Amino acid sequence: KAIIVRHVRHVYSCRNCEKTSDHVPIVKADMPEPVIKGGFASPETIAHIASQKFMMASPLYRQEQEWKQNGILLSRQTMSNWLIKASENWLEPIYEEMKRRLCRHDVLHGDETVLQVLKEPGKKAQSKSYMWLYRTSGEAKHQLVLFDYQPDRKHIHPERFLQNFKGYLHADGYSGYHKLPENIIVVGCWAHLRRKFFDALKILSKDKQPDSNAAKGVAYCDKLFHLEKQFALLAPDDRLKERSRLSRPVIDEFYNWLEGLAALPNTLLGKAVHYALSQRKYLERYLLDGRLEISNNRAERSIKPFVIGRKNWQFANTPNGAKASAVYYSLIVTAKENGLNPFEYLTWIFTNAPNLGKPGYAATIEDFLPGSAALPSKVFSPKPKDEKKEKYPWEEV
């Protein structure tokens, strides 16, 4: 429902001082600062619009129609301006603090995907821009997922974003990651390699698939993934030992098999073999530390909400809009990763950030981060009920 909230603010002055003194004390009732000065958008309104677009993938033009059906004339341009203004004023400082926290970790994941920005200076509307993603790994107590909009795919962008980071970075086979400084150790993704062998397997007829080299390549990858499932509950040090004992022999056997394989370079199998051989030093690096993962699927899962949204809203109009989208996706995906309700979380931020430091409101920027003790209980998503455990009247008969 939509409601109008009127704030009646009382102002008091001393009538006696008006007559007898040259100074008249005036006292005004305290009033919460709005999200946008001079605007009529409430914290709930902007949080709702943001959740609908960046979590439910509903473009602003669809939201405009929905508002209209409820008797409210709210243009997509107004909603866009609200989102950008609220992001610049209140979310970007939180985003920067999340970025500082992210770079303190030892293990990260990275990925990138295309984005079209219509009014990018010096570029055609049809040209490609990119949305980069960086996130914590499974070993982190509180997950952080950050999106970063950039006009191209050059390696200087992850280098700048991760300039204060030192450790392991899970990534795909894109050569730009391999140009990062030596203090960033790139770890390859076995899921990407398996996908290439699987693509080579799919084009074969069903009677030829079981005994094909593509099937053997997939089987080697599956064996490594099966071992990782067995190691999932182990402590990092124990996982490292088990990988050396069980996974290392499988990898050595796999590469010995590859070196004796005569695959035509322009075929899908040949490309899979070339990828495996050229990426070997990166693919083997997950054996260096028990905290590392065999694939970069964690990053690919995190970038999926953006990809789904892009299918609906298709492009960003301006670089400022693309940057604001990166900030909103960062906070919403991070909230979901930490069991927070994105709408309630954004509402709480937009209520407290303009009043930061006042009695009854958040005291510091750190209070807005996932895992903060200052977060109220309503911000956390309720745990879904297990339907199998629920009893229905006819089950008791």
C-alpha positions as CSV (number, residue, x, y, z in Angstrom):
1,K,0.0,0.0,0.0
2,A,1.0,3.6,-0.5
3,I,0.5,6.2,2.1
4,I,1.3,9.9,2.6
5,V,3.2,10.7,5.9
6,R,2.8,14.3,7.1
7,H,5.3,15.6,9.6
8,V,3.8,18.3,11.9
9,R,6.8,20.2,13.4
10,H,6.1,22.5,16.3
11,V,8.3,25.6,16.7
12,Y,8.4,27.4,20.1
13,S,9.7,30.8,21.0
14,C,9.6,32.9,24.2
15,R,6.9,35.6,23.9
16,N,8.3,37.4,27.0
17,C,11.8,37.6,25.4
18,E,10.3,39.1,22.3
19,K,9.2,42.1,24.4
20,T,12.1,42.4,26.9
21,S,15.2,41.0,25.2
22,D,17.3,41.5,22.1
23,H,17.6,37.7,21.7
24,V,14.6,35.4,21.3
25,P,15.3,31.6,21.8
26,I,13.6,29.4,19.3
27,V,13.2,25.7,19.8
28,K,12.1,23.3,17.0
29,A,10.9,19.8,17.4
30,D,13.4,17.3,16.1
31,M,12.6,15.8,12.8
32,P,14.3,12.9,10.9
33,E,16.3,13.8,7.9
34,P,14.8,12.6,4.6
35,V,16.5,10.3,2.1
36,I,16.5,13.1,-0.5
37,K,16.2,16.7,0.7
38,G,13.2,18.4,-0.7
39,G,11.9,15.1,-2.1
40,F,8.8,13.1,-1.1
41,A,10.3,9.6,-1.4
42,S,10.4,7.7,1.9
43,P,13.1,5.1,2.7
44,E,10.5,2.3,2.1
45,T,9.7,3.8,-1.4
46,I,13.3,3.8,-2.7
47,A,14.0,0.4,-1.1
48,H,10.9,-1.0,-2.8
49,I,11.9,0.4,-6.2
50,A,15.5,-0.9,-5.8
51,S,14.4,-4.4,-4.6
52,Q,11.9,-4.7,-7.5
53,K,14.6,-3.8,-10.1
54,F,17.8,-5.3,-8.7
55,M,16.3,-8.3,-7.0
56,M,13.1,-9.1,-8.9
57,A,14.5,-7.9,-12.2
58,S,11.5,-5.6,-12.9
59,P,12.6,-2.7,-15.1
60,L,11.5,0.9,-14.2
61,Y,9.1,1.1,-17.1
62,R,7.2,-1.9,-15.7
63,Q,7.2,-0.4,-12.2
64,E,5.9,2.9,-13.7
65,Q,2.9,0.9,-15.1
66,E,2.3,-0.8,-11.8
67,W,2.3,2.5,-9.9
68,K,-0.1,3.9,-12.5
69,Q,-2.5,1.0,-12.0
70,N,-2.6,1.8,-8.3
71,G,-3.5,5.5,-9.0
72,I,0.0,6.9,-8.6
73,L,1.7,8.8,-11.4
74,L,5.4,8.2,-10.8
75,S,7.6,8.4,-13.9
76,R,10.6,6.1,-14.6
77,Q,12.8,9.2,-14.8
78,T,11.8,10.2,-11.3
79,M,12.5,6.7,-10.0
80,S,15.8,6.6,-11.7
81,N,16.8,10.0,-10.2
82,W,15.8,8.8,-6.8
83,L,17.9,5.6,-7.1
84,I,21.0,7.5,-8.3
85,K,20.7,10.2,-5.7
86,A,20.2,7.8,-2.8
87,S,23.1,5.7,-4.0
88,E,25.5,8.6,-4.2
89,N,24.5,10.1,-0.9
90,W,24.1,7.1,1.3
91,L,25.2,3.8,-0.3
92,E,28.5,4.6,-1.9
93,P,30.2,5.2,1.6
94,I,29.0,1.8,2.6
95,Y,30.2,0.3,-0.7
96,E,33.6,1.7,-0.1
97,E,33.8,0.3,3.4
98,M,32.7,-3.1,2.0
99,K,35.5,-2.8,-0.6
100,R,38.1,-2.1,2.1
101,R,36.9,-5.2,4.1
102,L,36.9,-7.3,1.0
103,C,40.5,-6.6,0.2
104,R,41.6,-7.7,3.7
105,H,40.7,-11.3,2.9
106,D,43.2,-13.8,1.6
107,V,41.0,-15.6,-0.9
108,L,38.6,-13.9,-3.4
109,H,36.6,-14.8,-6.6
110,G,36.3,-12.7,-9.7
111,D,34.2,-12.6,-12.8
112,E,32.9,-10.2,-15.4
113,T,30.1,-9.9,-17.9
114,V,29.0,-7.5,-20.6
115,L,26.8,-4.4,-20.2
116,Q,25.4,-1.9,-22.7
117,V,25.5,1.7,-21.7
118,L,23.8,4.0,-24.2
119,K,25.4,7.4,-23.3
120,E,29.0,6.4,-22.6
121,P,31.3,9.3,-23.5
122,G,33.4,8.6,-26.6
123,K,31.7,5.3,-27.4
124,K,28.8,4.1,-29.6
125,A,25.6,3.1,-28.0
126,Q,26.0,-0.5,-29.3
127,S,29.5,-0.9,-27.8
128,K,30.3,-3.2,-24.9
129,S,30.9,-2.1,-21.4
130,Y,31.5,-4.5,-18.5
131,M,30.3,-5.3,-15.0
132,W,33.0,-6.9,-12.9
133,L,32.4,-8.9,-9.8
134,Y,34.6,-9.6,-6.8
135,R,33.5,-11.6,-3.8
136,T,34.8,-13.5,-0.7
137,S,35.3,-17.2,-0.7
138,G,33.7,-19.9,1.4
139,E,36.2,-19.4,4.2
140,A,34.8,-15.9,5.1
141,K,32.6,-15.6,8.1
142,H,30.6,-12.8,6.5
143,Q,30.2,-12.8,2.8
144,L,30.9,-9.7,0.7
145,V,29.9,-9.4,-3.0
146,L,30.9,-6.3,-4.9
147,F,30.1,-5.3,-8.5
148,D,32.2,-2.7,-10.3
149,Y,31.1,-1.0,-13.5
150,Q,33.9,-0.2,-16.1
151,P,33.7,0.9,-19.7
152,D,35.9,-1.9,-21.0
153,R,37.5,-5.3,-20.2
154,K,41.1,-4.1,-19.7
155,H,43.2,-5.8,-16.9
156,I,43.9,-2.4,-15.3
157,H,40.4,-2.4,-13.8
158,P,40.8,-5.5,-11.5
159,E,44.3,-4.3,-10.8
160,R,43.0,-0.9,-9.5
161,F,40.1,-2.5,-7.7
162,L,42.3,-5.0,-5.9
163,Q,45.3,-2.7,-5.4
164,N,45.2,-3.3,-1.6
165,F,44.6,-7.0,-1.9
166,K,47.2,-9.7,-1.5
167,G,46.3,-13.4,-1.8
168,Y,44.5,-15.8,-4.1
169,L,42.0,-14.8,-6.8
170,H,39.7,-17.5,-8.4
171,A,39.0,-16.6,-12.0
172,D,38.3,-18.1,-15.4
173,G,40.9,-18.4,-18.2
174,Y,40.7,-14.7,-19.3
175,S,44.2,-13.5,-20.0
176,G,43.6,-10.2,-18.3
177,Y,43.6,-11.8,-14.9
178,H,47.1,-13.3,-15.6
179,K,48.5,-9.8,-16.0
180,L,47.8,-8.9,-12.4
181,P,50.7,-8.1,-10.0
182,E,52.6,-11.0,-8.5
183,N,51.0,-10.5,-5.1
184,I,47.8,-11.7,-6.6
185,I,47.9,-15.5,-7.3
186,V,45.3,-16.5,-9.9
187,V,43.6,-19.8,-9.4
188,G,42.0,-21.5,-12.4
189,C,38.5,-23.0,-12.7
190,W,38.0,-26.7,-13.4
191,A,34.3,-26.2,-14.1
192,H,35.3,-24.1,-17.2
193,L,37.6,-27.0,-18.3
194,R,34.9,-29.6,-17.8
195,R,32.4,-27.5,-19.7
196,K,34.7,-27.5,-22.8
197,F,35.1,-31.3,-22.7
198,F,31.3,-31.6,-22.2
199,D,30.7,-29.4,-25.3
200,A,32.9,-31.7,-27.3
201,L,30.9,-34.7,-26.0
202,K,27.5,-33.3,-26.9
203,I,28.2,-33.1,-30.6
204,L,28.9,-36.8,-30.8
205,S,26.3,-39.4,-31.5
206,K,25.0,-41.3,-28.5
207,D,26.6,-44.6,-29.5
208,K,30.1,-42.9,-29.8
209,Q,29.9,-40.9,-26.6
210,P,30.7,-43.5,-23.9
211,D,34.1,-44.5,-25.4
212,S,35.2,-41.0,-26.7
213,N,38.1,-39.0,-25.5
214,A,35.7,-36.2,-24.6
215,A,33.9,-38.5,-22.2
216,K,37.3,-39.5,-20.6
217,G,38.1,-35.8,-20.1
218,V,34.7,-35.2,-18.4
219,A,35.3,-38.3,-16.3
220,Y,38.6,-37.0,-15.0
221,C,37.0,-33.7,-14.0
222,D,34.1,-35.4,-12.4
223,K,36.5,-37.5,-10.3
224,L,38.2,-34.4,-9.0
225,F,34.8,-32.8,-8.2
226,H,33.7,-36.0,-6.4
227,L,36.8,-35.9,-4.3
228,E,36.0,-32.3,-3.3
229,K,32.6,-33.3,-2.1
230,Q,34.3,-35.8,0.2
231,F,36.7,-33.1,1.5
232,A,33.9,-30.5,2.0
233,L,33.5,-30.9,5.8
234,L,37.3,-31.1,6.5
235,A,39.3,-28.3,8.0
236,P,41.5,-26.5,5.5
237,D,44.8,-28.2,6.7
238,D,43.2,-31.6,6.5
239,R,41.7,-30.8,3.1
240,L,45.1,-29.8,1.8
241,K,46.6,-33.1,2.9
242,E,43.8,-35.1,1.3
243,R,44.2,-33.2,-2.0
244,S,47.9,-34.0,-2.0
245,R,47.2,-37.7,-1.3
246,L,44.2,-38.2,-3.6
247,S,43.7,-35.3,-6.0
248,R,47.3,-34.8,-7.1
249,P,47.7,-38.3,-8.6
250,V,44.4,-37.9,-10.6
251,I,45.6,-34.6,-12.0
252,D,49.0,-36.0,-13.0
253,E,47.3,-39.0,-14.6
254,F,45.0,-36.6,-16.5
255,Y,47.8,-34.5,-17.9
256,N,49.8,-37.6,-18.9
257,W,46.8,-38.8,-20.8
258,L,46.4,-35.3,-22.5
259,E,50.0,-35.2,-23.7
260,G,49.5,-38.4,-25.6
261,L,46.3,-37.3,-27.1
262,A,46.3,-36.3,-30.8
263,A,43.3,-34.0,-31.1
264,L,42.8,-31.7,-34.1
265,P,43.3,-28.1,-32.9
266,N,40.2,-26.6,-34.5
267,T,37.8,-29.2,-33.1
268,L,36.0,-28.7,-29.8
269,L,38.0,-31.5,-28.3
270,G,41.2,-29.9,-29.5
271,K,40.2,-26.6,-28.0
272,A,39.5,-28.3,-24.7
273,V,42.9,-30.0,-24.7
274,H,44.6,-26.7,-25.5
275,Y,42.8,-25.0,-22.7
276,A,43.8,-27.7,-20.2
277,L,47.4,-27.6,-21.2
278,S,47.8,-23.8,-21.5
279,Q,46.0,-23.3,-18.1
280,R,47.7,-26.0,-16.2
281,K,49.6,-23.9,-13.7
282,Y,46.5,-22.0,-12.8
283,L,44.3,-25.1,-12.7
284,E,46.7,-26.9,-10.3
285,R,46.9,-24.0,-7.9
286,Y,43.9,-25.0,-5.8
287,L,46.2,-27.7,-4.4
288,L,48.3,-25.0,-2.7
289,D,45.9,-24.0,0.1
290,G,43.1,-25.9,1.8
291,R,40.9,-22.8,1.7
292,L,40.9,-22.6,-2.1
293,E,38.1,-24.1,-4.3
294,I,38.3,-26.3,-7.3
295,S,36.1,-23.9,-9.4
296,N,35.0,-20.4,-9.7
297,N,31.3,-21.3,-9.6
298,R,30.8,-19.2,-6.5
299,A,31.5,-16.0,-8.5
300,E,29.3,-17.2,-11.4
301,R,26.4,-17.9,-9.1
302,S,26.7,-14.4,-7.6
303,I,26.8,-12.6,-11.0
304,K,23.7,-14.5,-12.2
305,P,21.2,-11.9,-10.6
306,F,22.8,-9.2,-12.7
307,V,22.6,-11.4,-15.9
308,I,18.9,-12.2,-15.2
309,G,18.1,-8.5,-14.7
310,R,20.0,-7.5,-17.8
311,K,17.7,-9.7,-19.9
312,N,14.8,-7.6,-18.8
313,W,16.1,-4.0,-18.6
314,Q,18.7,-4.7,-21.3
315,F,20.9,-1.6,-20.9
316,A,21.8,1.3,-18.7
317,N,21.2,4.8,-20.0
318,T,24.2,6.6,-18.4
319,P,27.4,5.7,-16.7
320,N,26.0,7.2,-13.5
321,G,23.1,4.8,-13.7
322,A,25.4,1.9,-14.4
323,K,27.6,2.8,-11.4
324,A,24.5,3.1,-9.2
325,S,23.3,-0.3,-10.4
326,A,26.7,-1.8,-9.4
327,V,26.3,-0.4,-5.9
328,Y,22.7,-1.6,-5.5
329,Y,23.6,-5.1,-6.8
330,S,26.5,-5.2,-4.3
331,L,24.3,-4.5,-1.3
332,I,21.4,-6.6,-2.4
333,V,23.4,-9.7,-3.3
334,T,25.6,-9.3,-0.2
335,A,22.4,-9.1,1.9
336,K,21.0,-12.3,0.4
337,E,24.4,-14.1,1.0
338,N,24.2,-13.2,4.7
339,G,20.6,-14.1,5.3
340,L,19.3,-10.5,5.2
341,N,16.0,-9.3,3.7
342,P,17.1,-6.8,0.9
343,F,14.0,-4.6,1.2
344,E,14.2,-4.3,5.0
345,Y,18.0,-3.9,4.8
346,L,17.8,-1.0,2.3
347,T,14.9,0.6,4.3
348,W,17.0,0.5,7.4
349,I,20.0,2.0,5.6
350,F,17.9,4.8,4.1
351,T,16.3,5.6,7.4
352,N,19.6,5.6,9.4
353,A,22.2,6.9,7.0
354,P,20.8,10.4,6.7
355,N,20.6,10.6,10.5
356,L,23.9,8.9,11.3
357,G,25.1,9.6,14.8
358,K,21.9,11.0,16.1
359,P,20.4,9.3,19.2
360,G,18.3,6.3,18.3
361,Y,20.1,5.8,14.9
362,A,23.2,4.0,13.6
363,A,26.4,5.4,15.0
364,T,29.0,4.6,12.3
365,I,29.3,3.3,8.7
366,E,30.4,-0.1,10.1
367,D,26.9,-0.5,11.6
368,F,25.5,-1.0,8.1
369,L,27.7,-3.9,7.1
370,P,26.5,-7.5,7.2
371,G,27.3,-9.1,10.5
372,S,27.0,-5.9,12.4
373,A,25.5,-6.2,15.9
374,A,23.6,-3.0,15.2
375,L,21.3,-4.6,12.6
376,P,17.8,-5.0,13.9
377,S,16.1,-8.4,13.9
378,K,13.5,-7.3,11.2
379,V,16.4,-7.0,8.7
380,F,17.0,-10.8,8.8
381,S,15.0,-13.0,6.5
382,P,12.8,-15.6,8.3
383,K,13.9,-19.1,7.8
384,P,11.7,-21.0,5.3
385,K,9.5,-23.7,6.8
386,D,10.1,-27.3,5.9
387,E,7.0,-28.4,4.1
388,K,7.7,-32.1,4.8
389,K,7.7,-31.5,8.5
390,E,4.4,-29.6,8.6
391,K,1.5,-31.7,9.7
392,Y,-1.8,-31.5,7.9
393,P,-5.2,-32.7,9.4
394,W,-5.4,-35.6,7.1
395,E,-2.0,-36.9,8.0
396,E,-3.0,-37.5,11.6
397,V,-5.9,-39.8,10.7
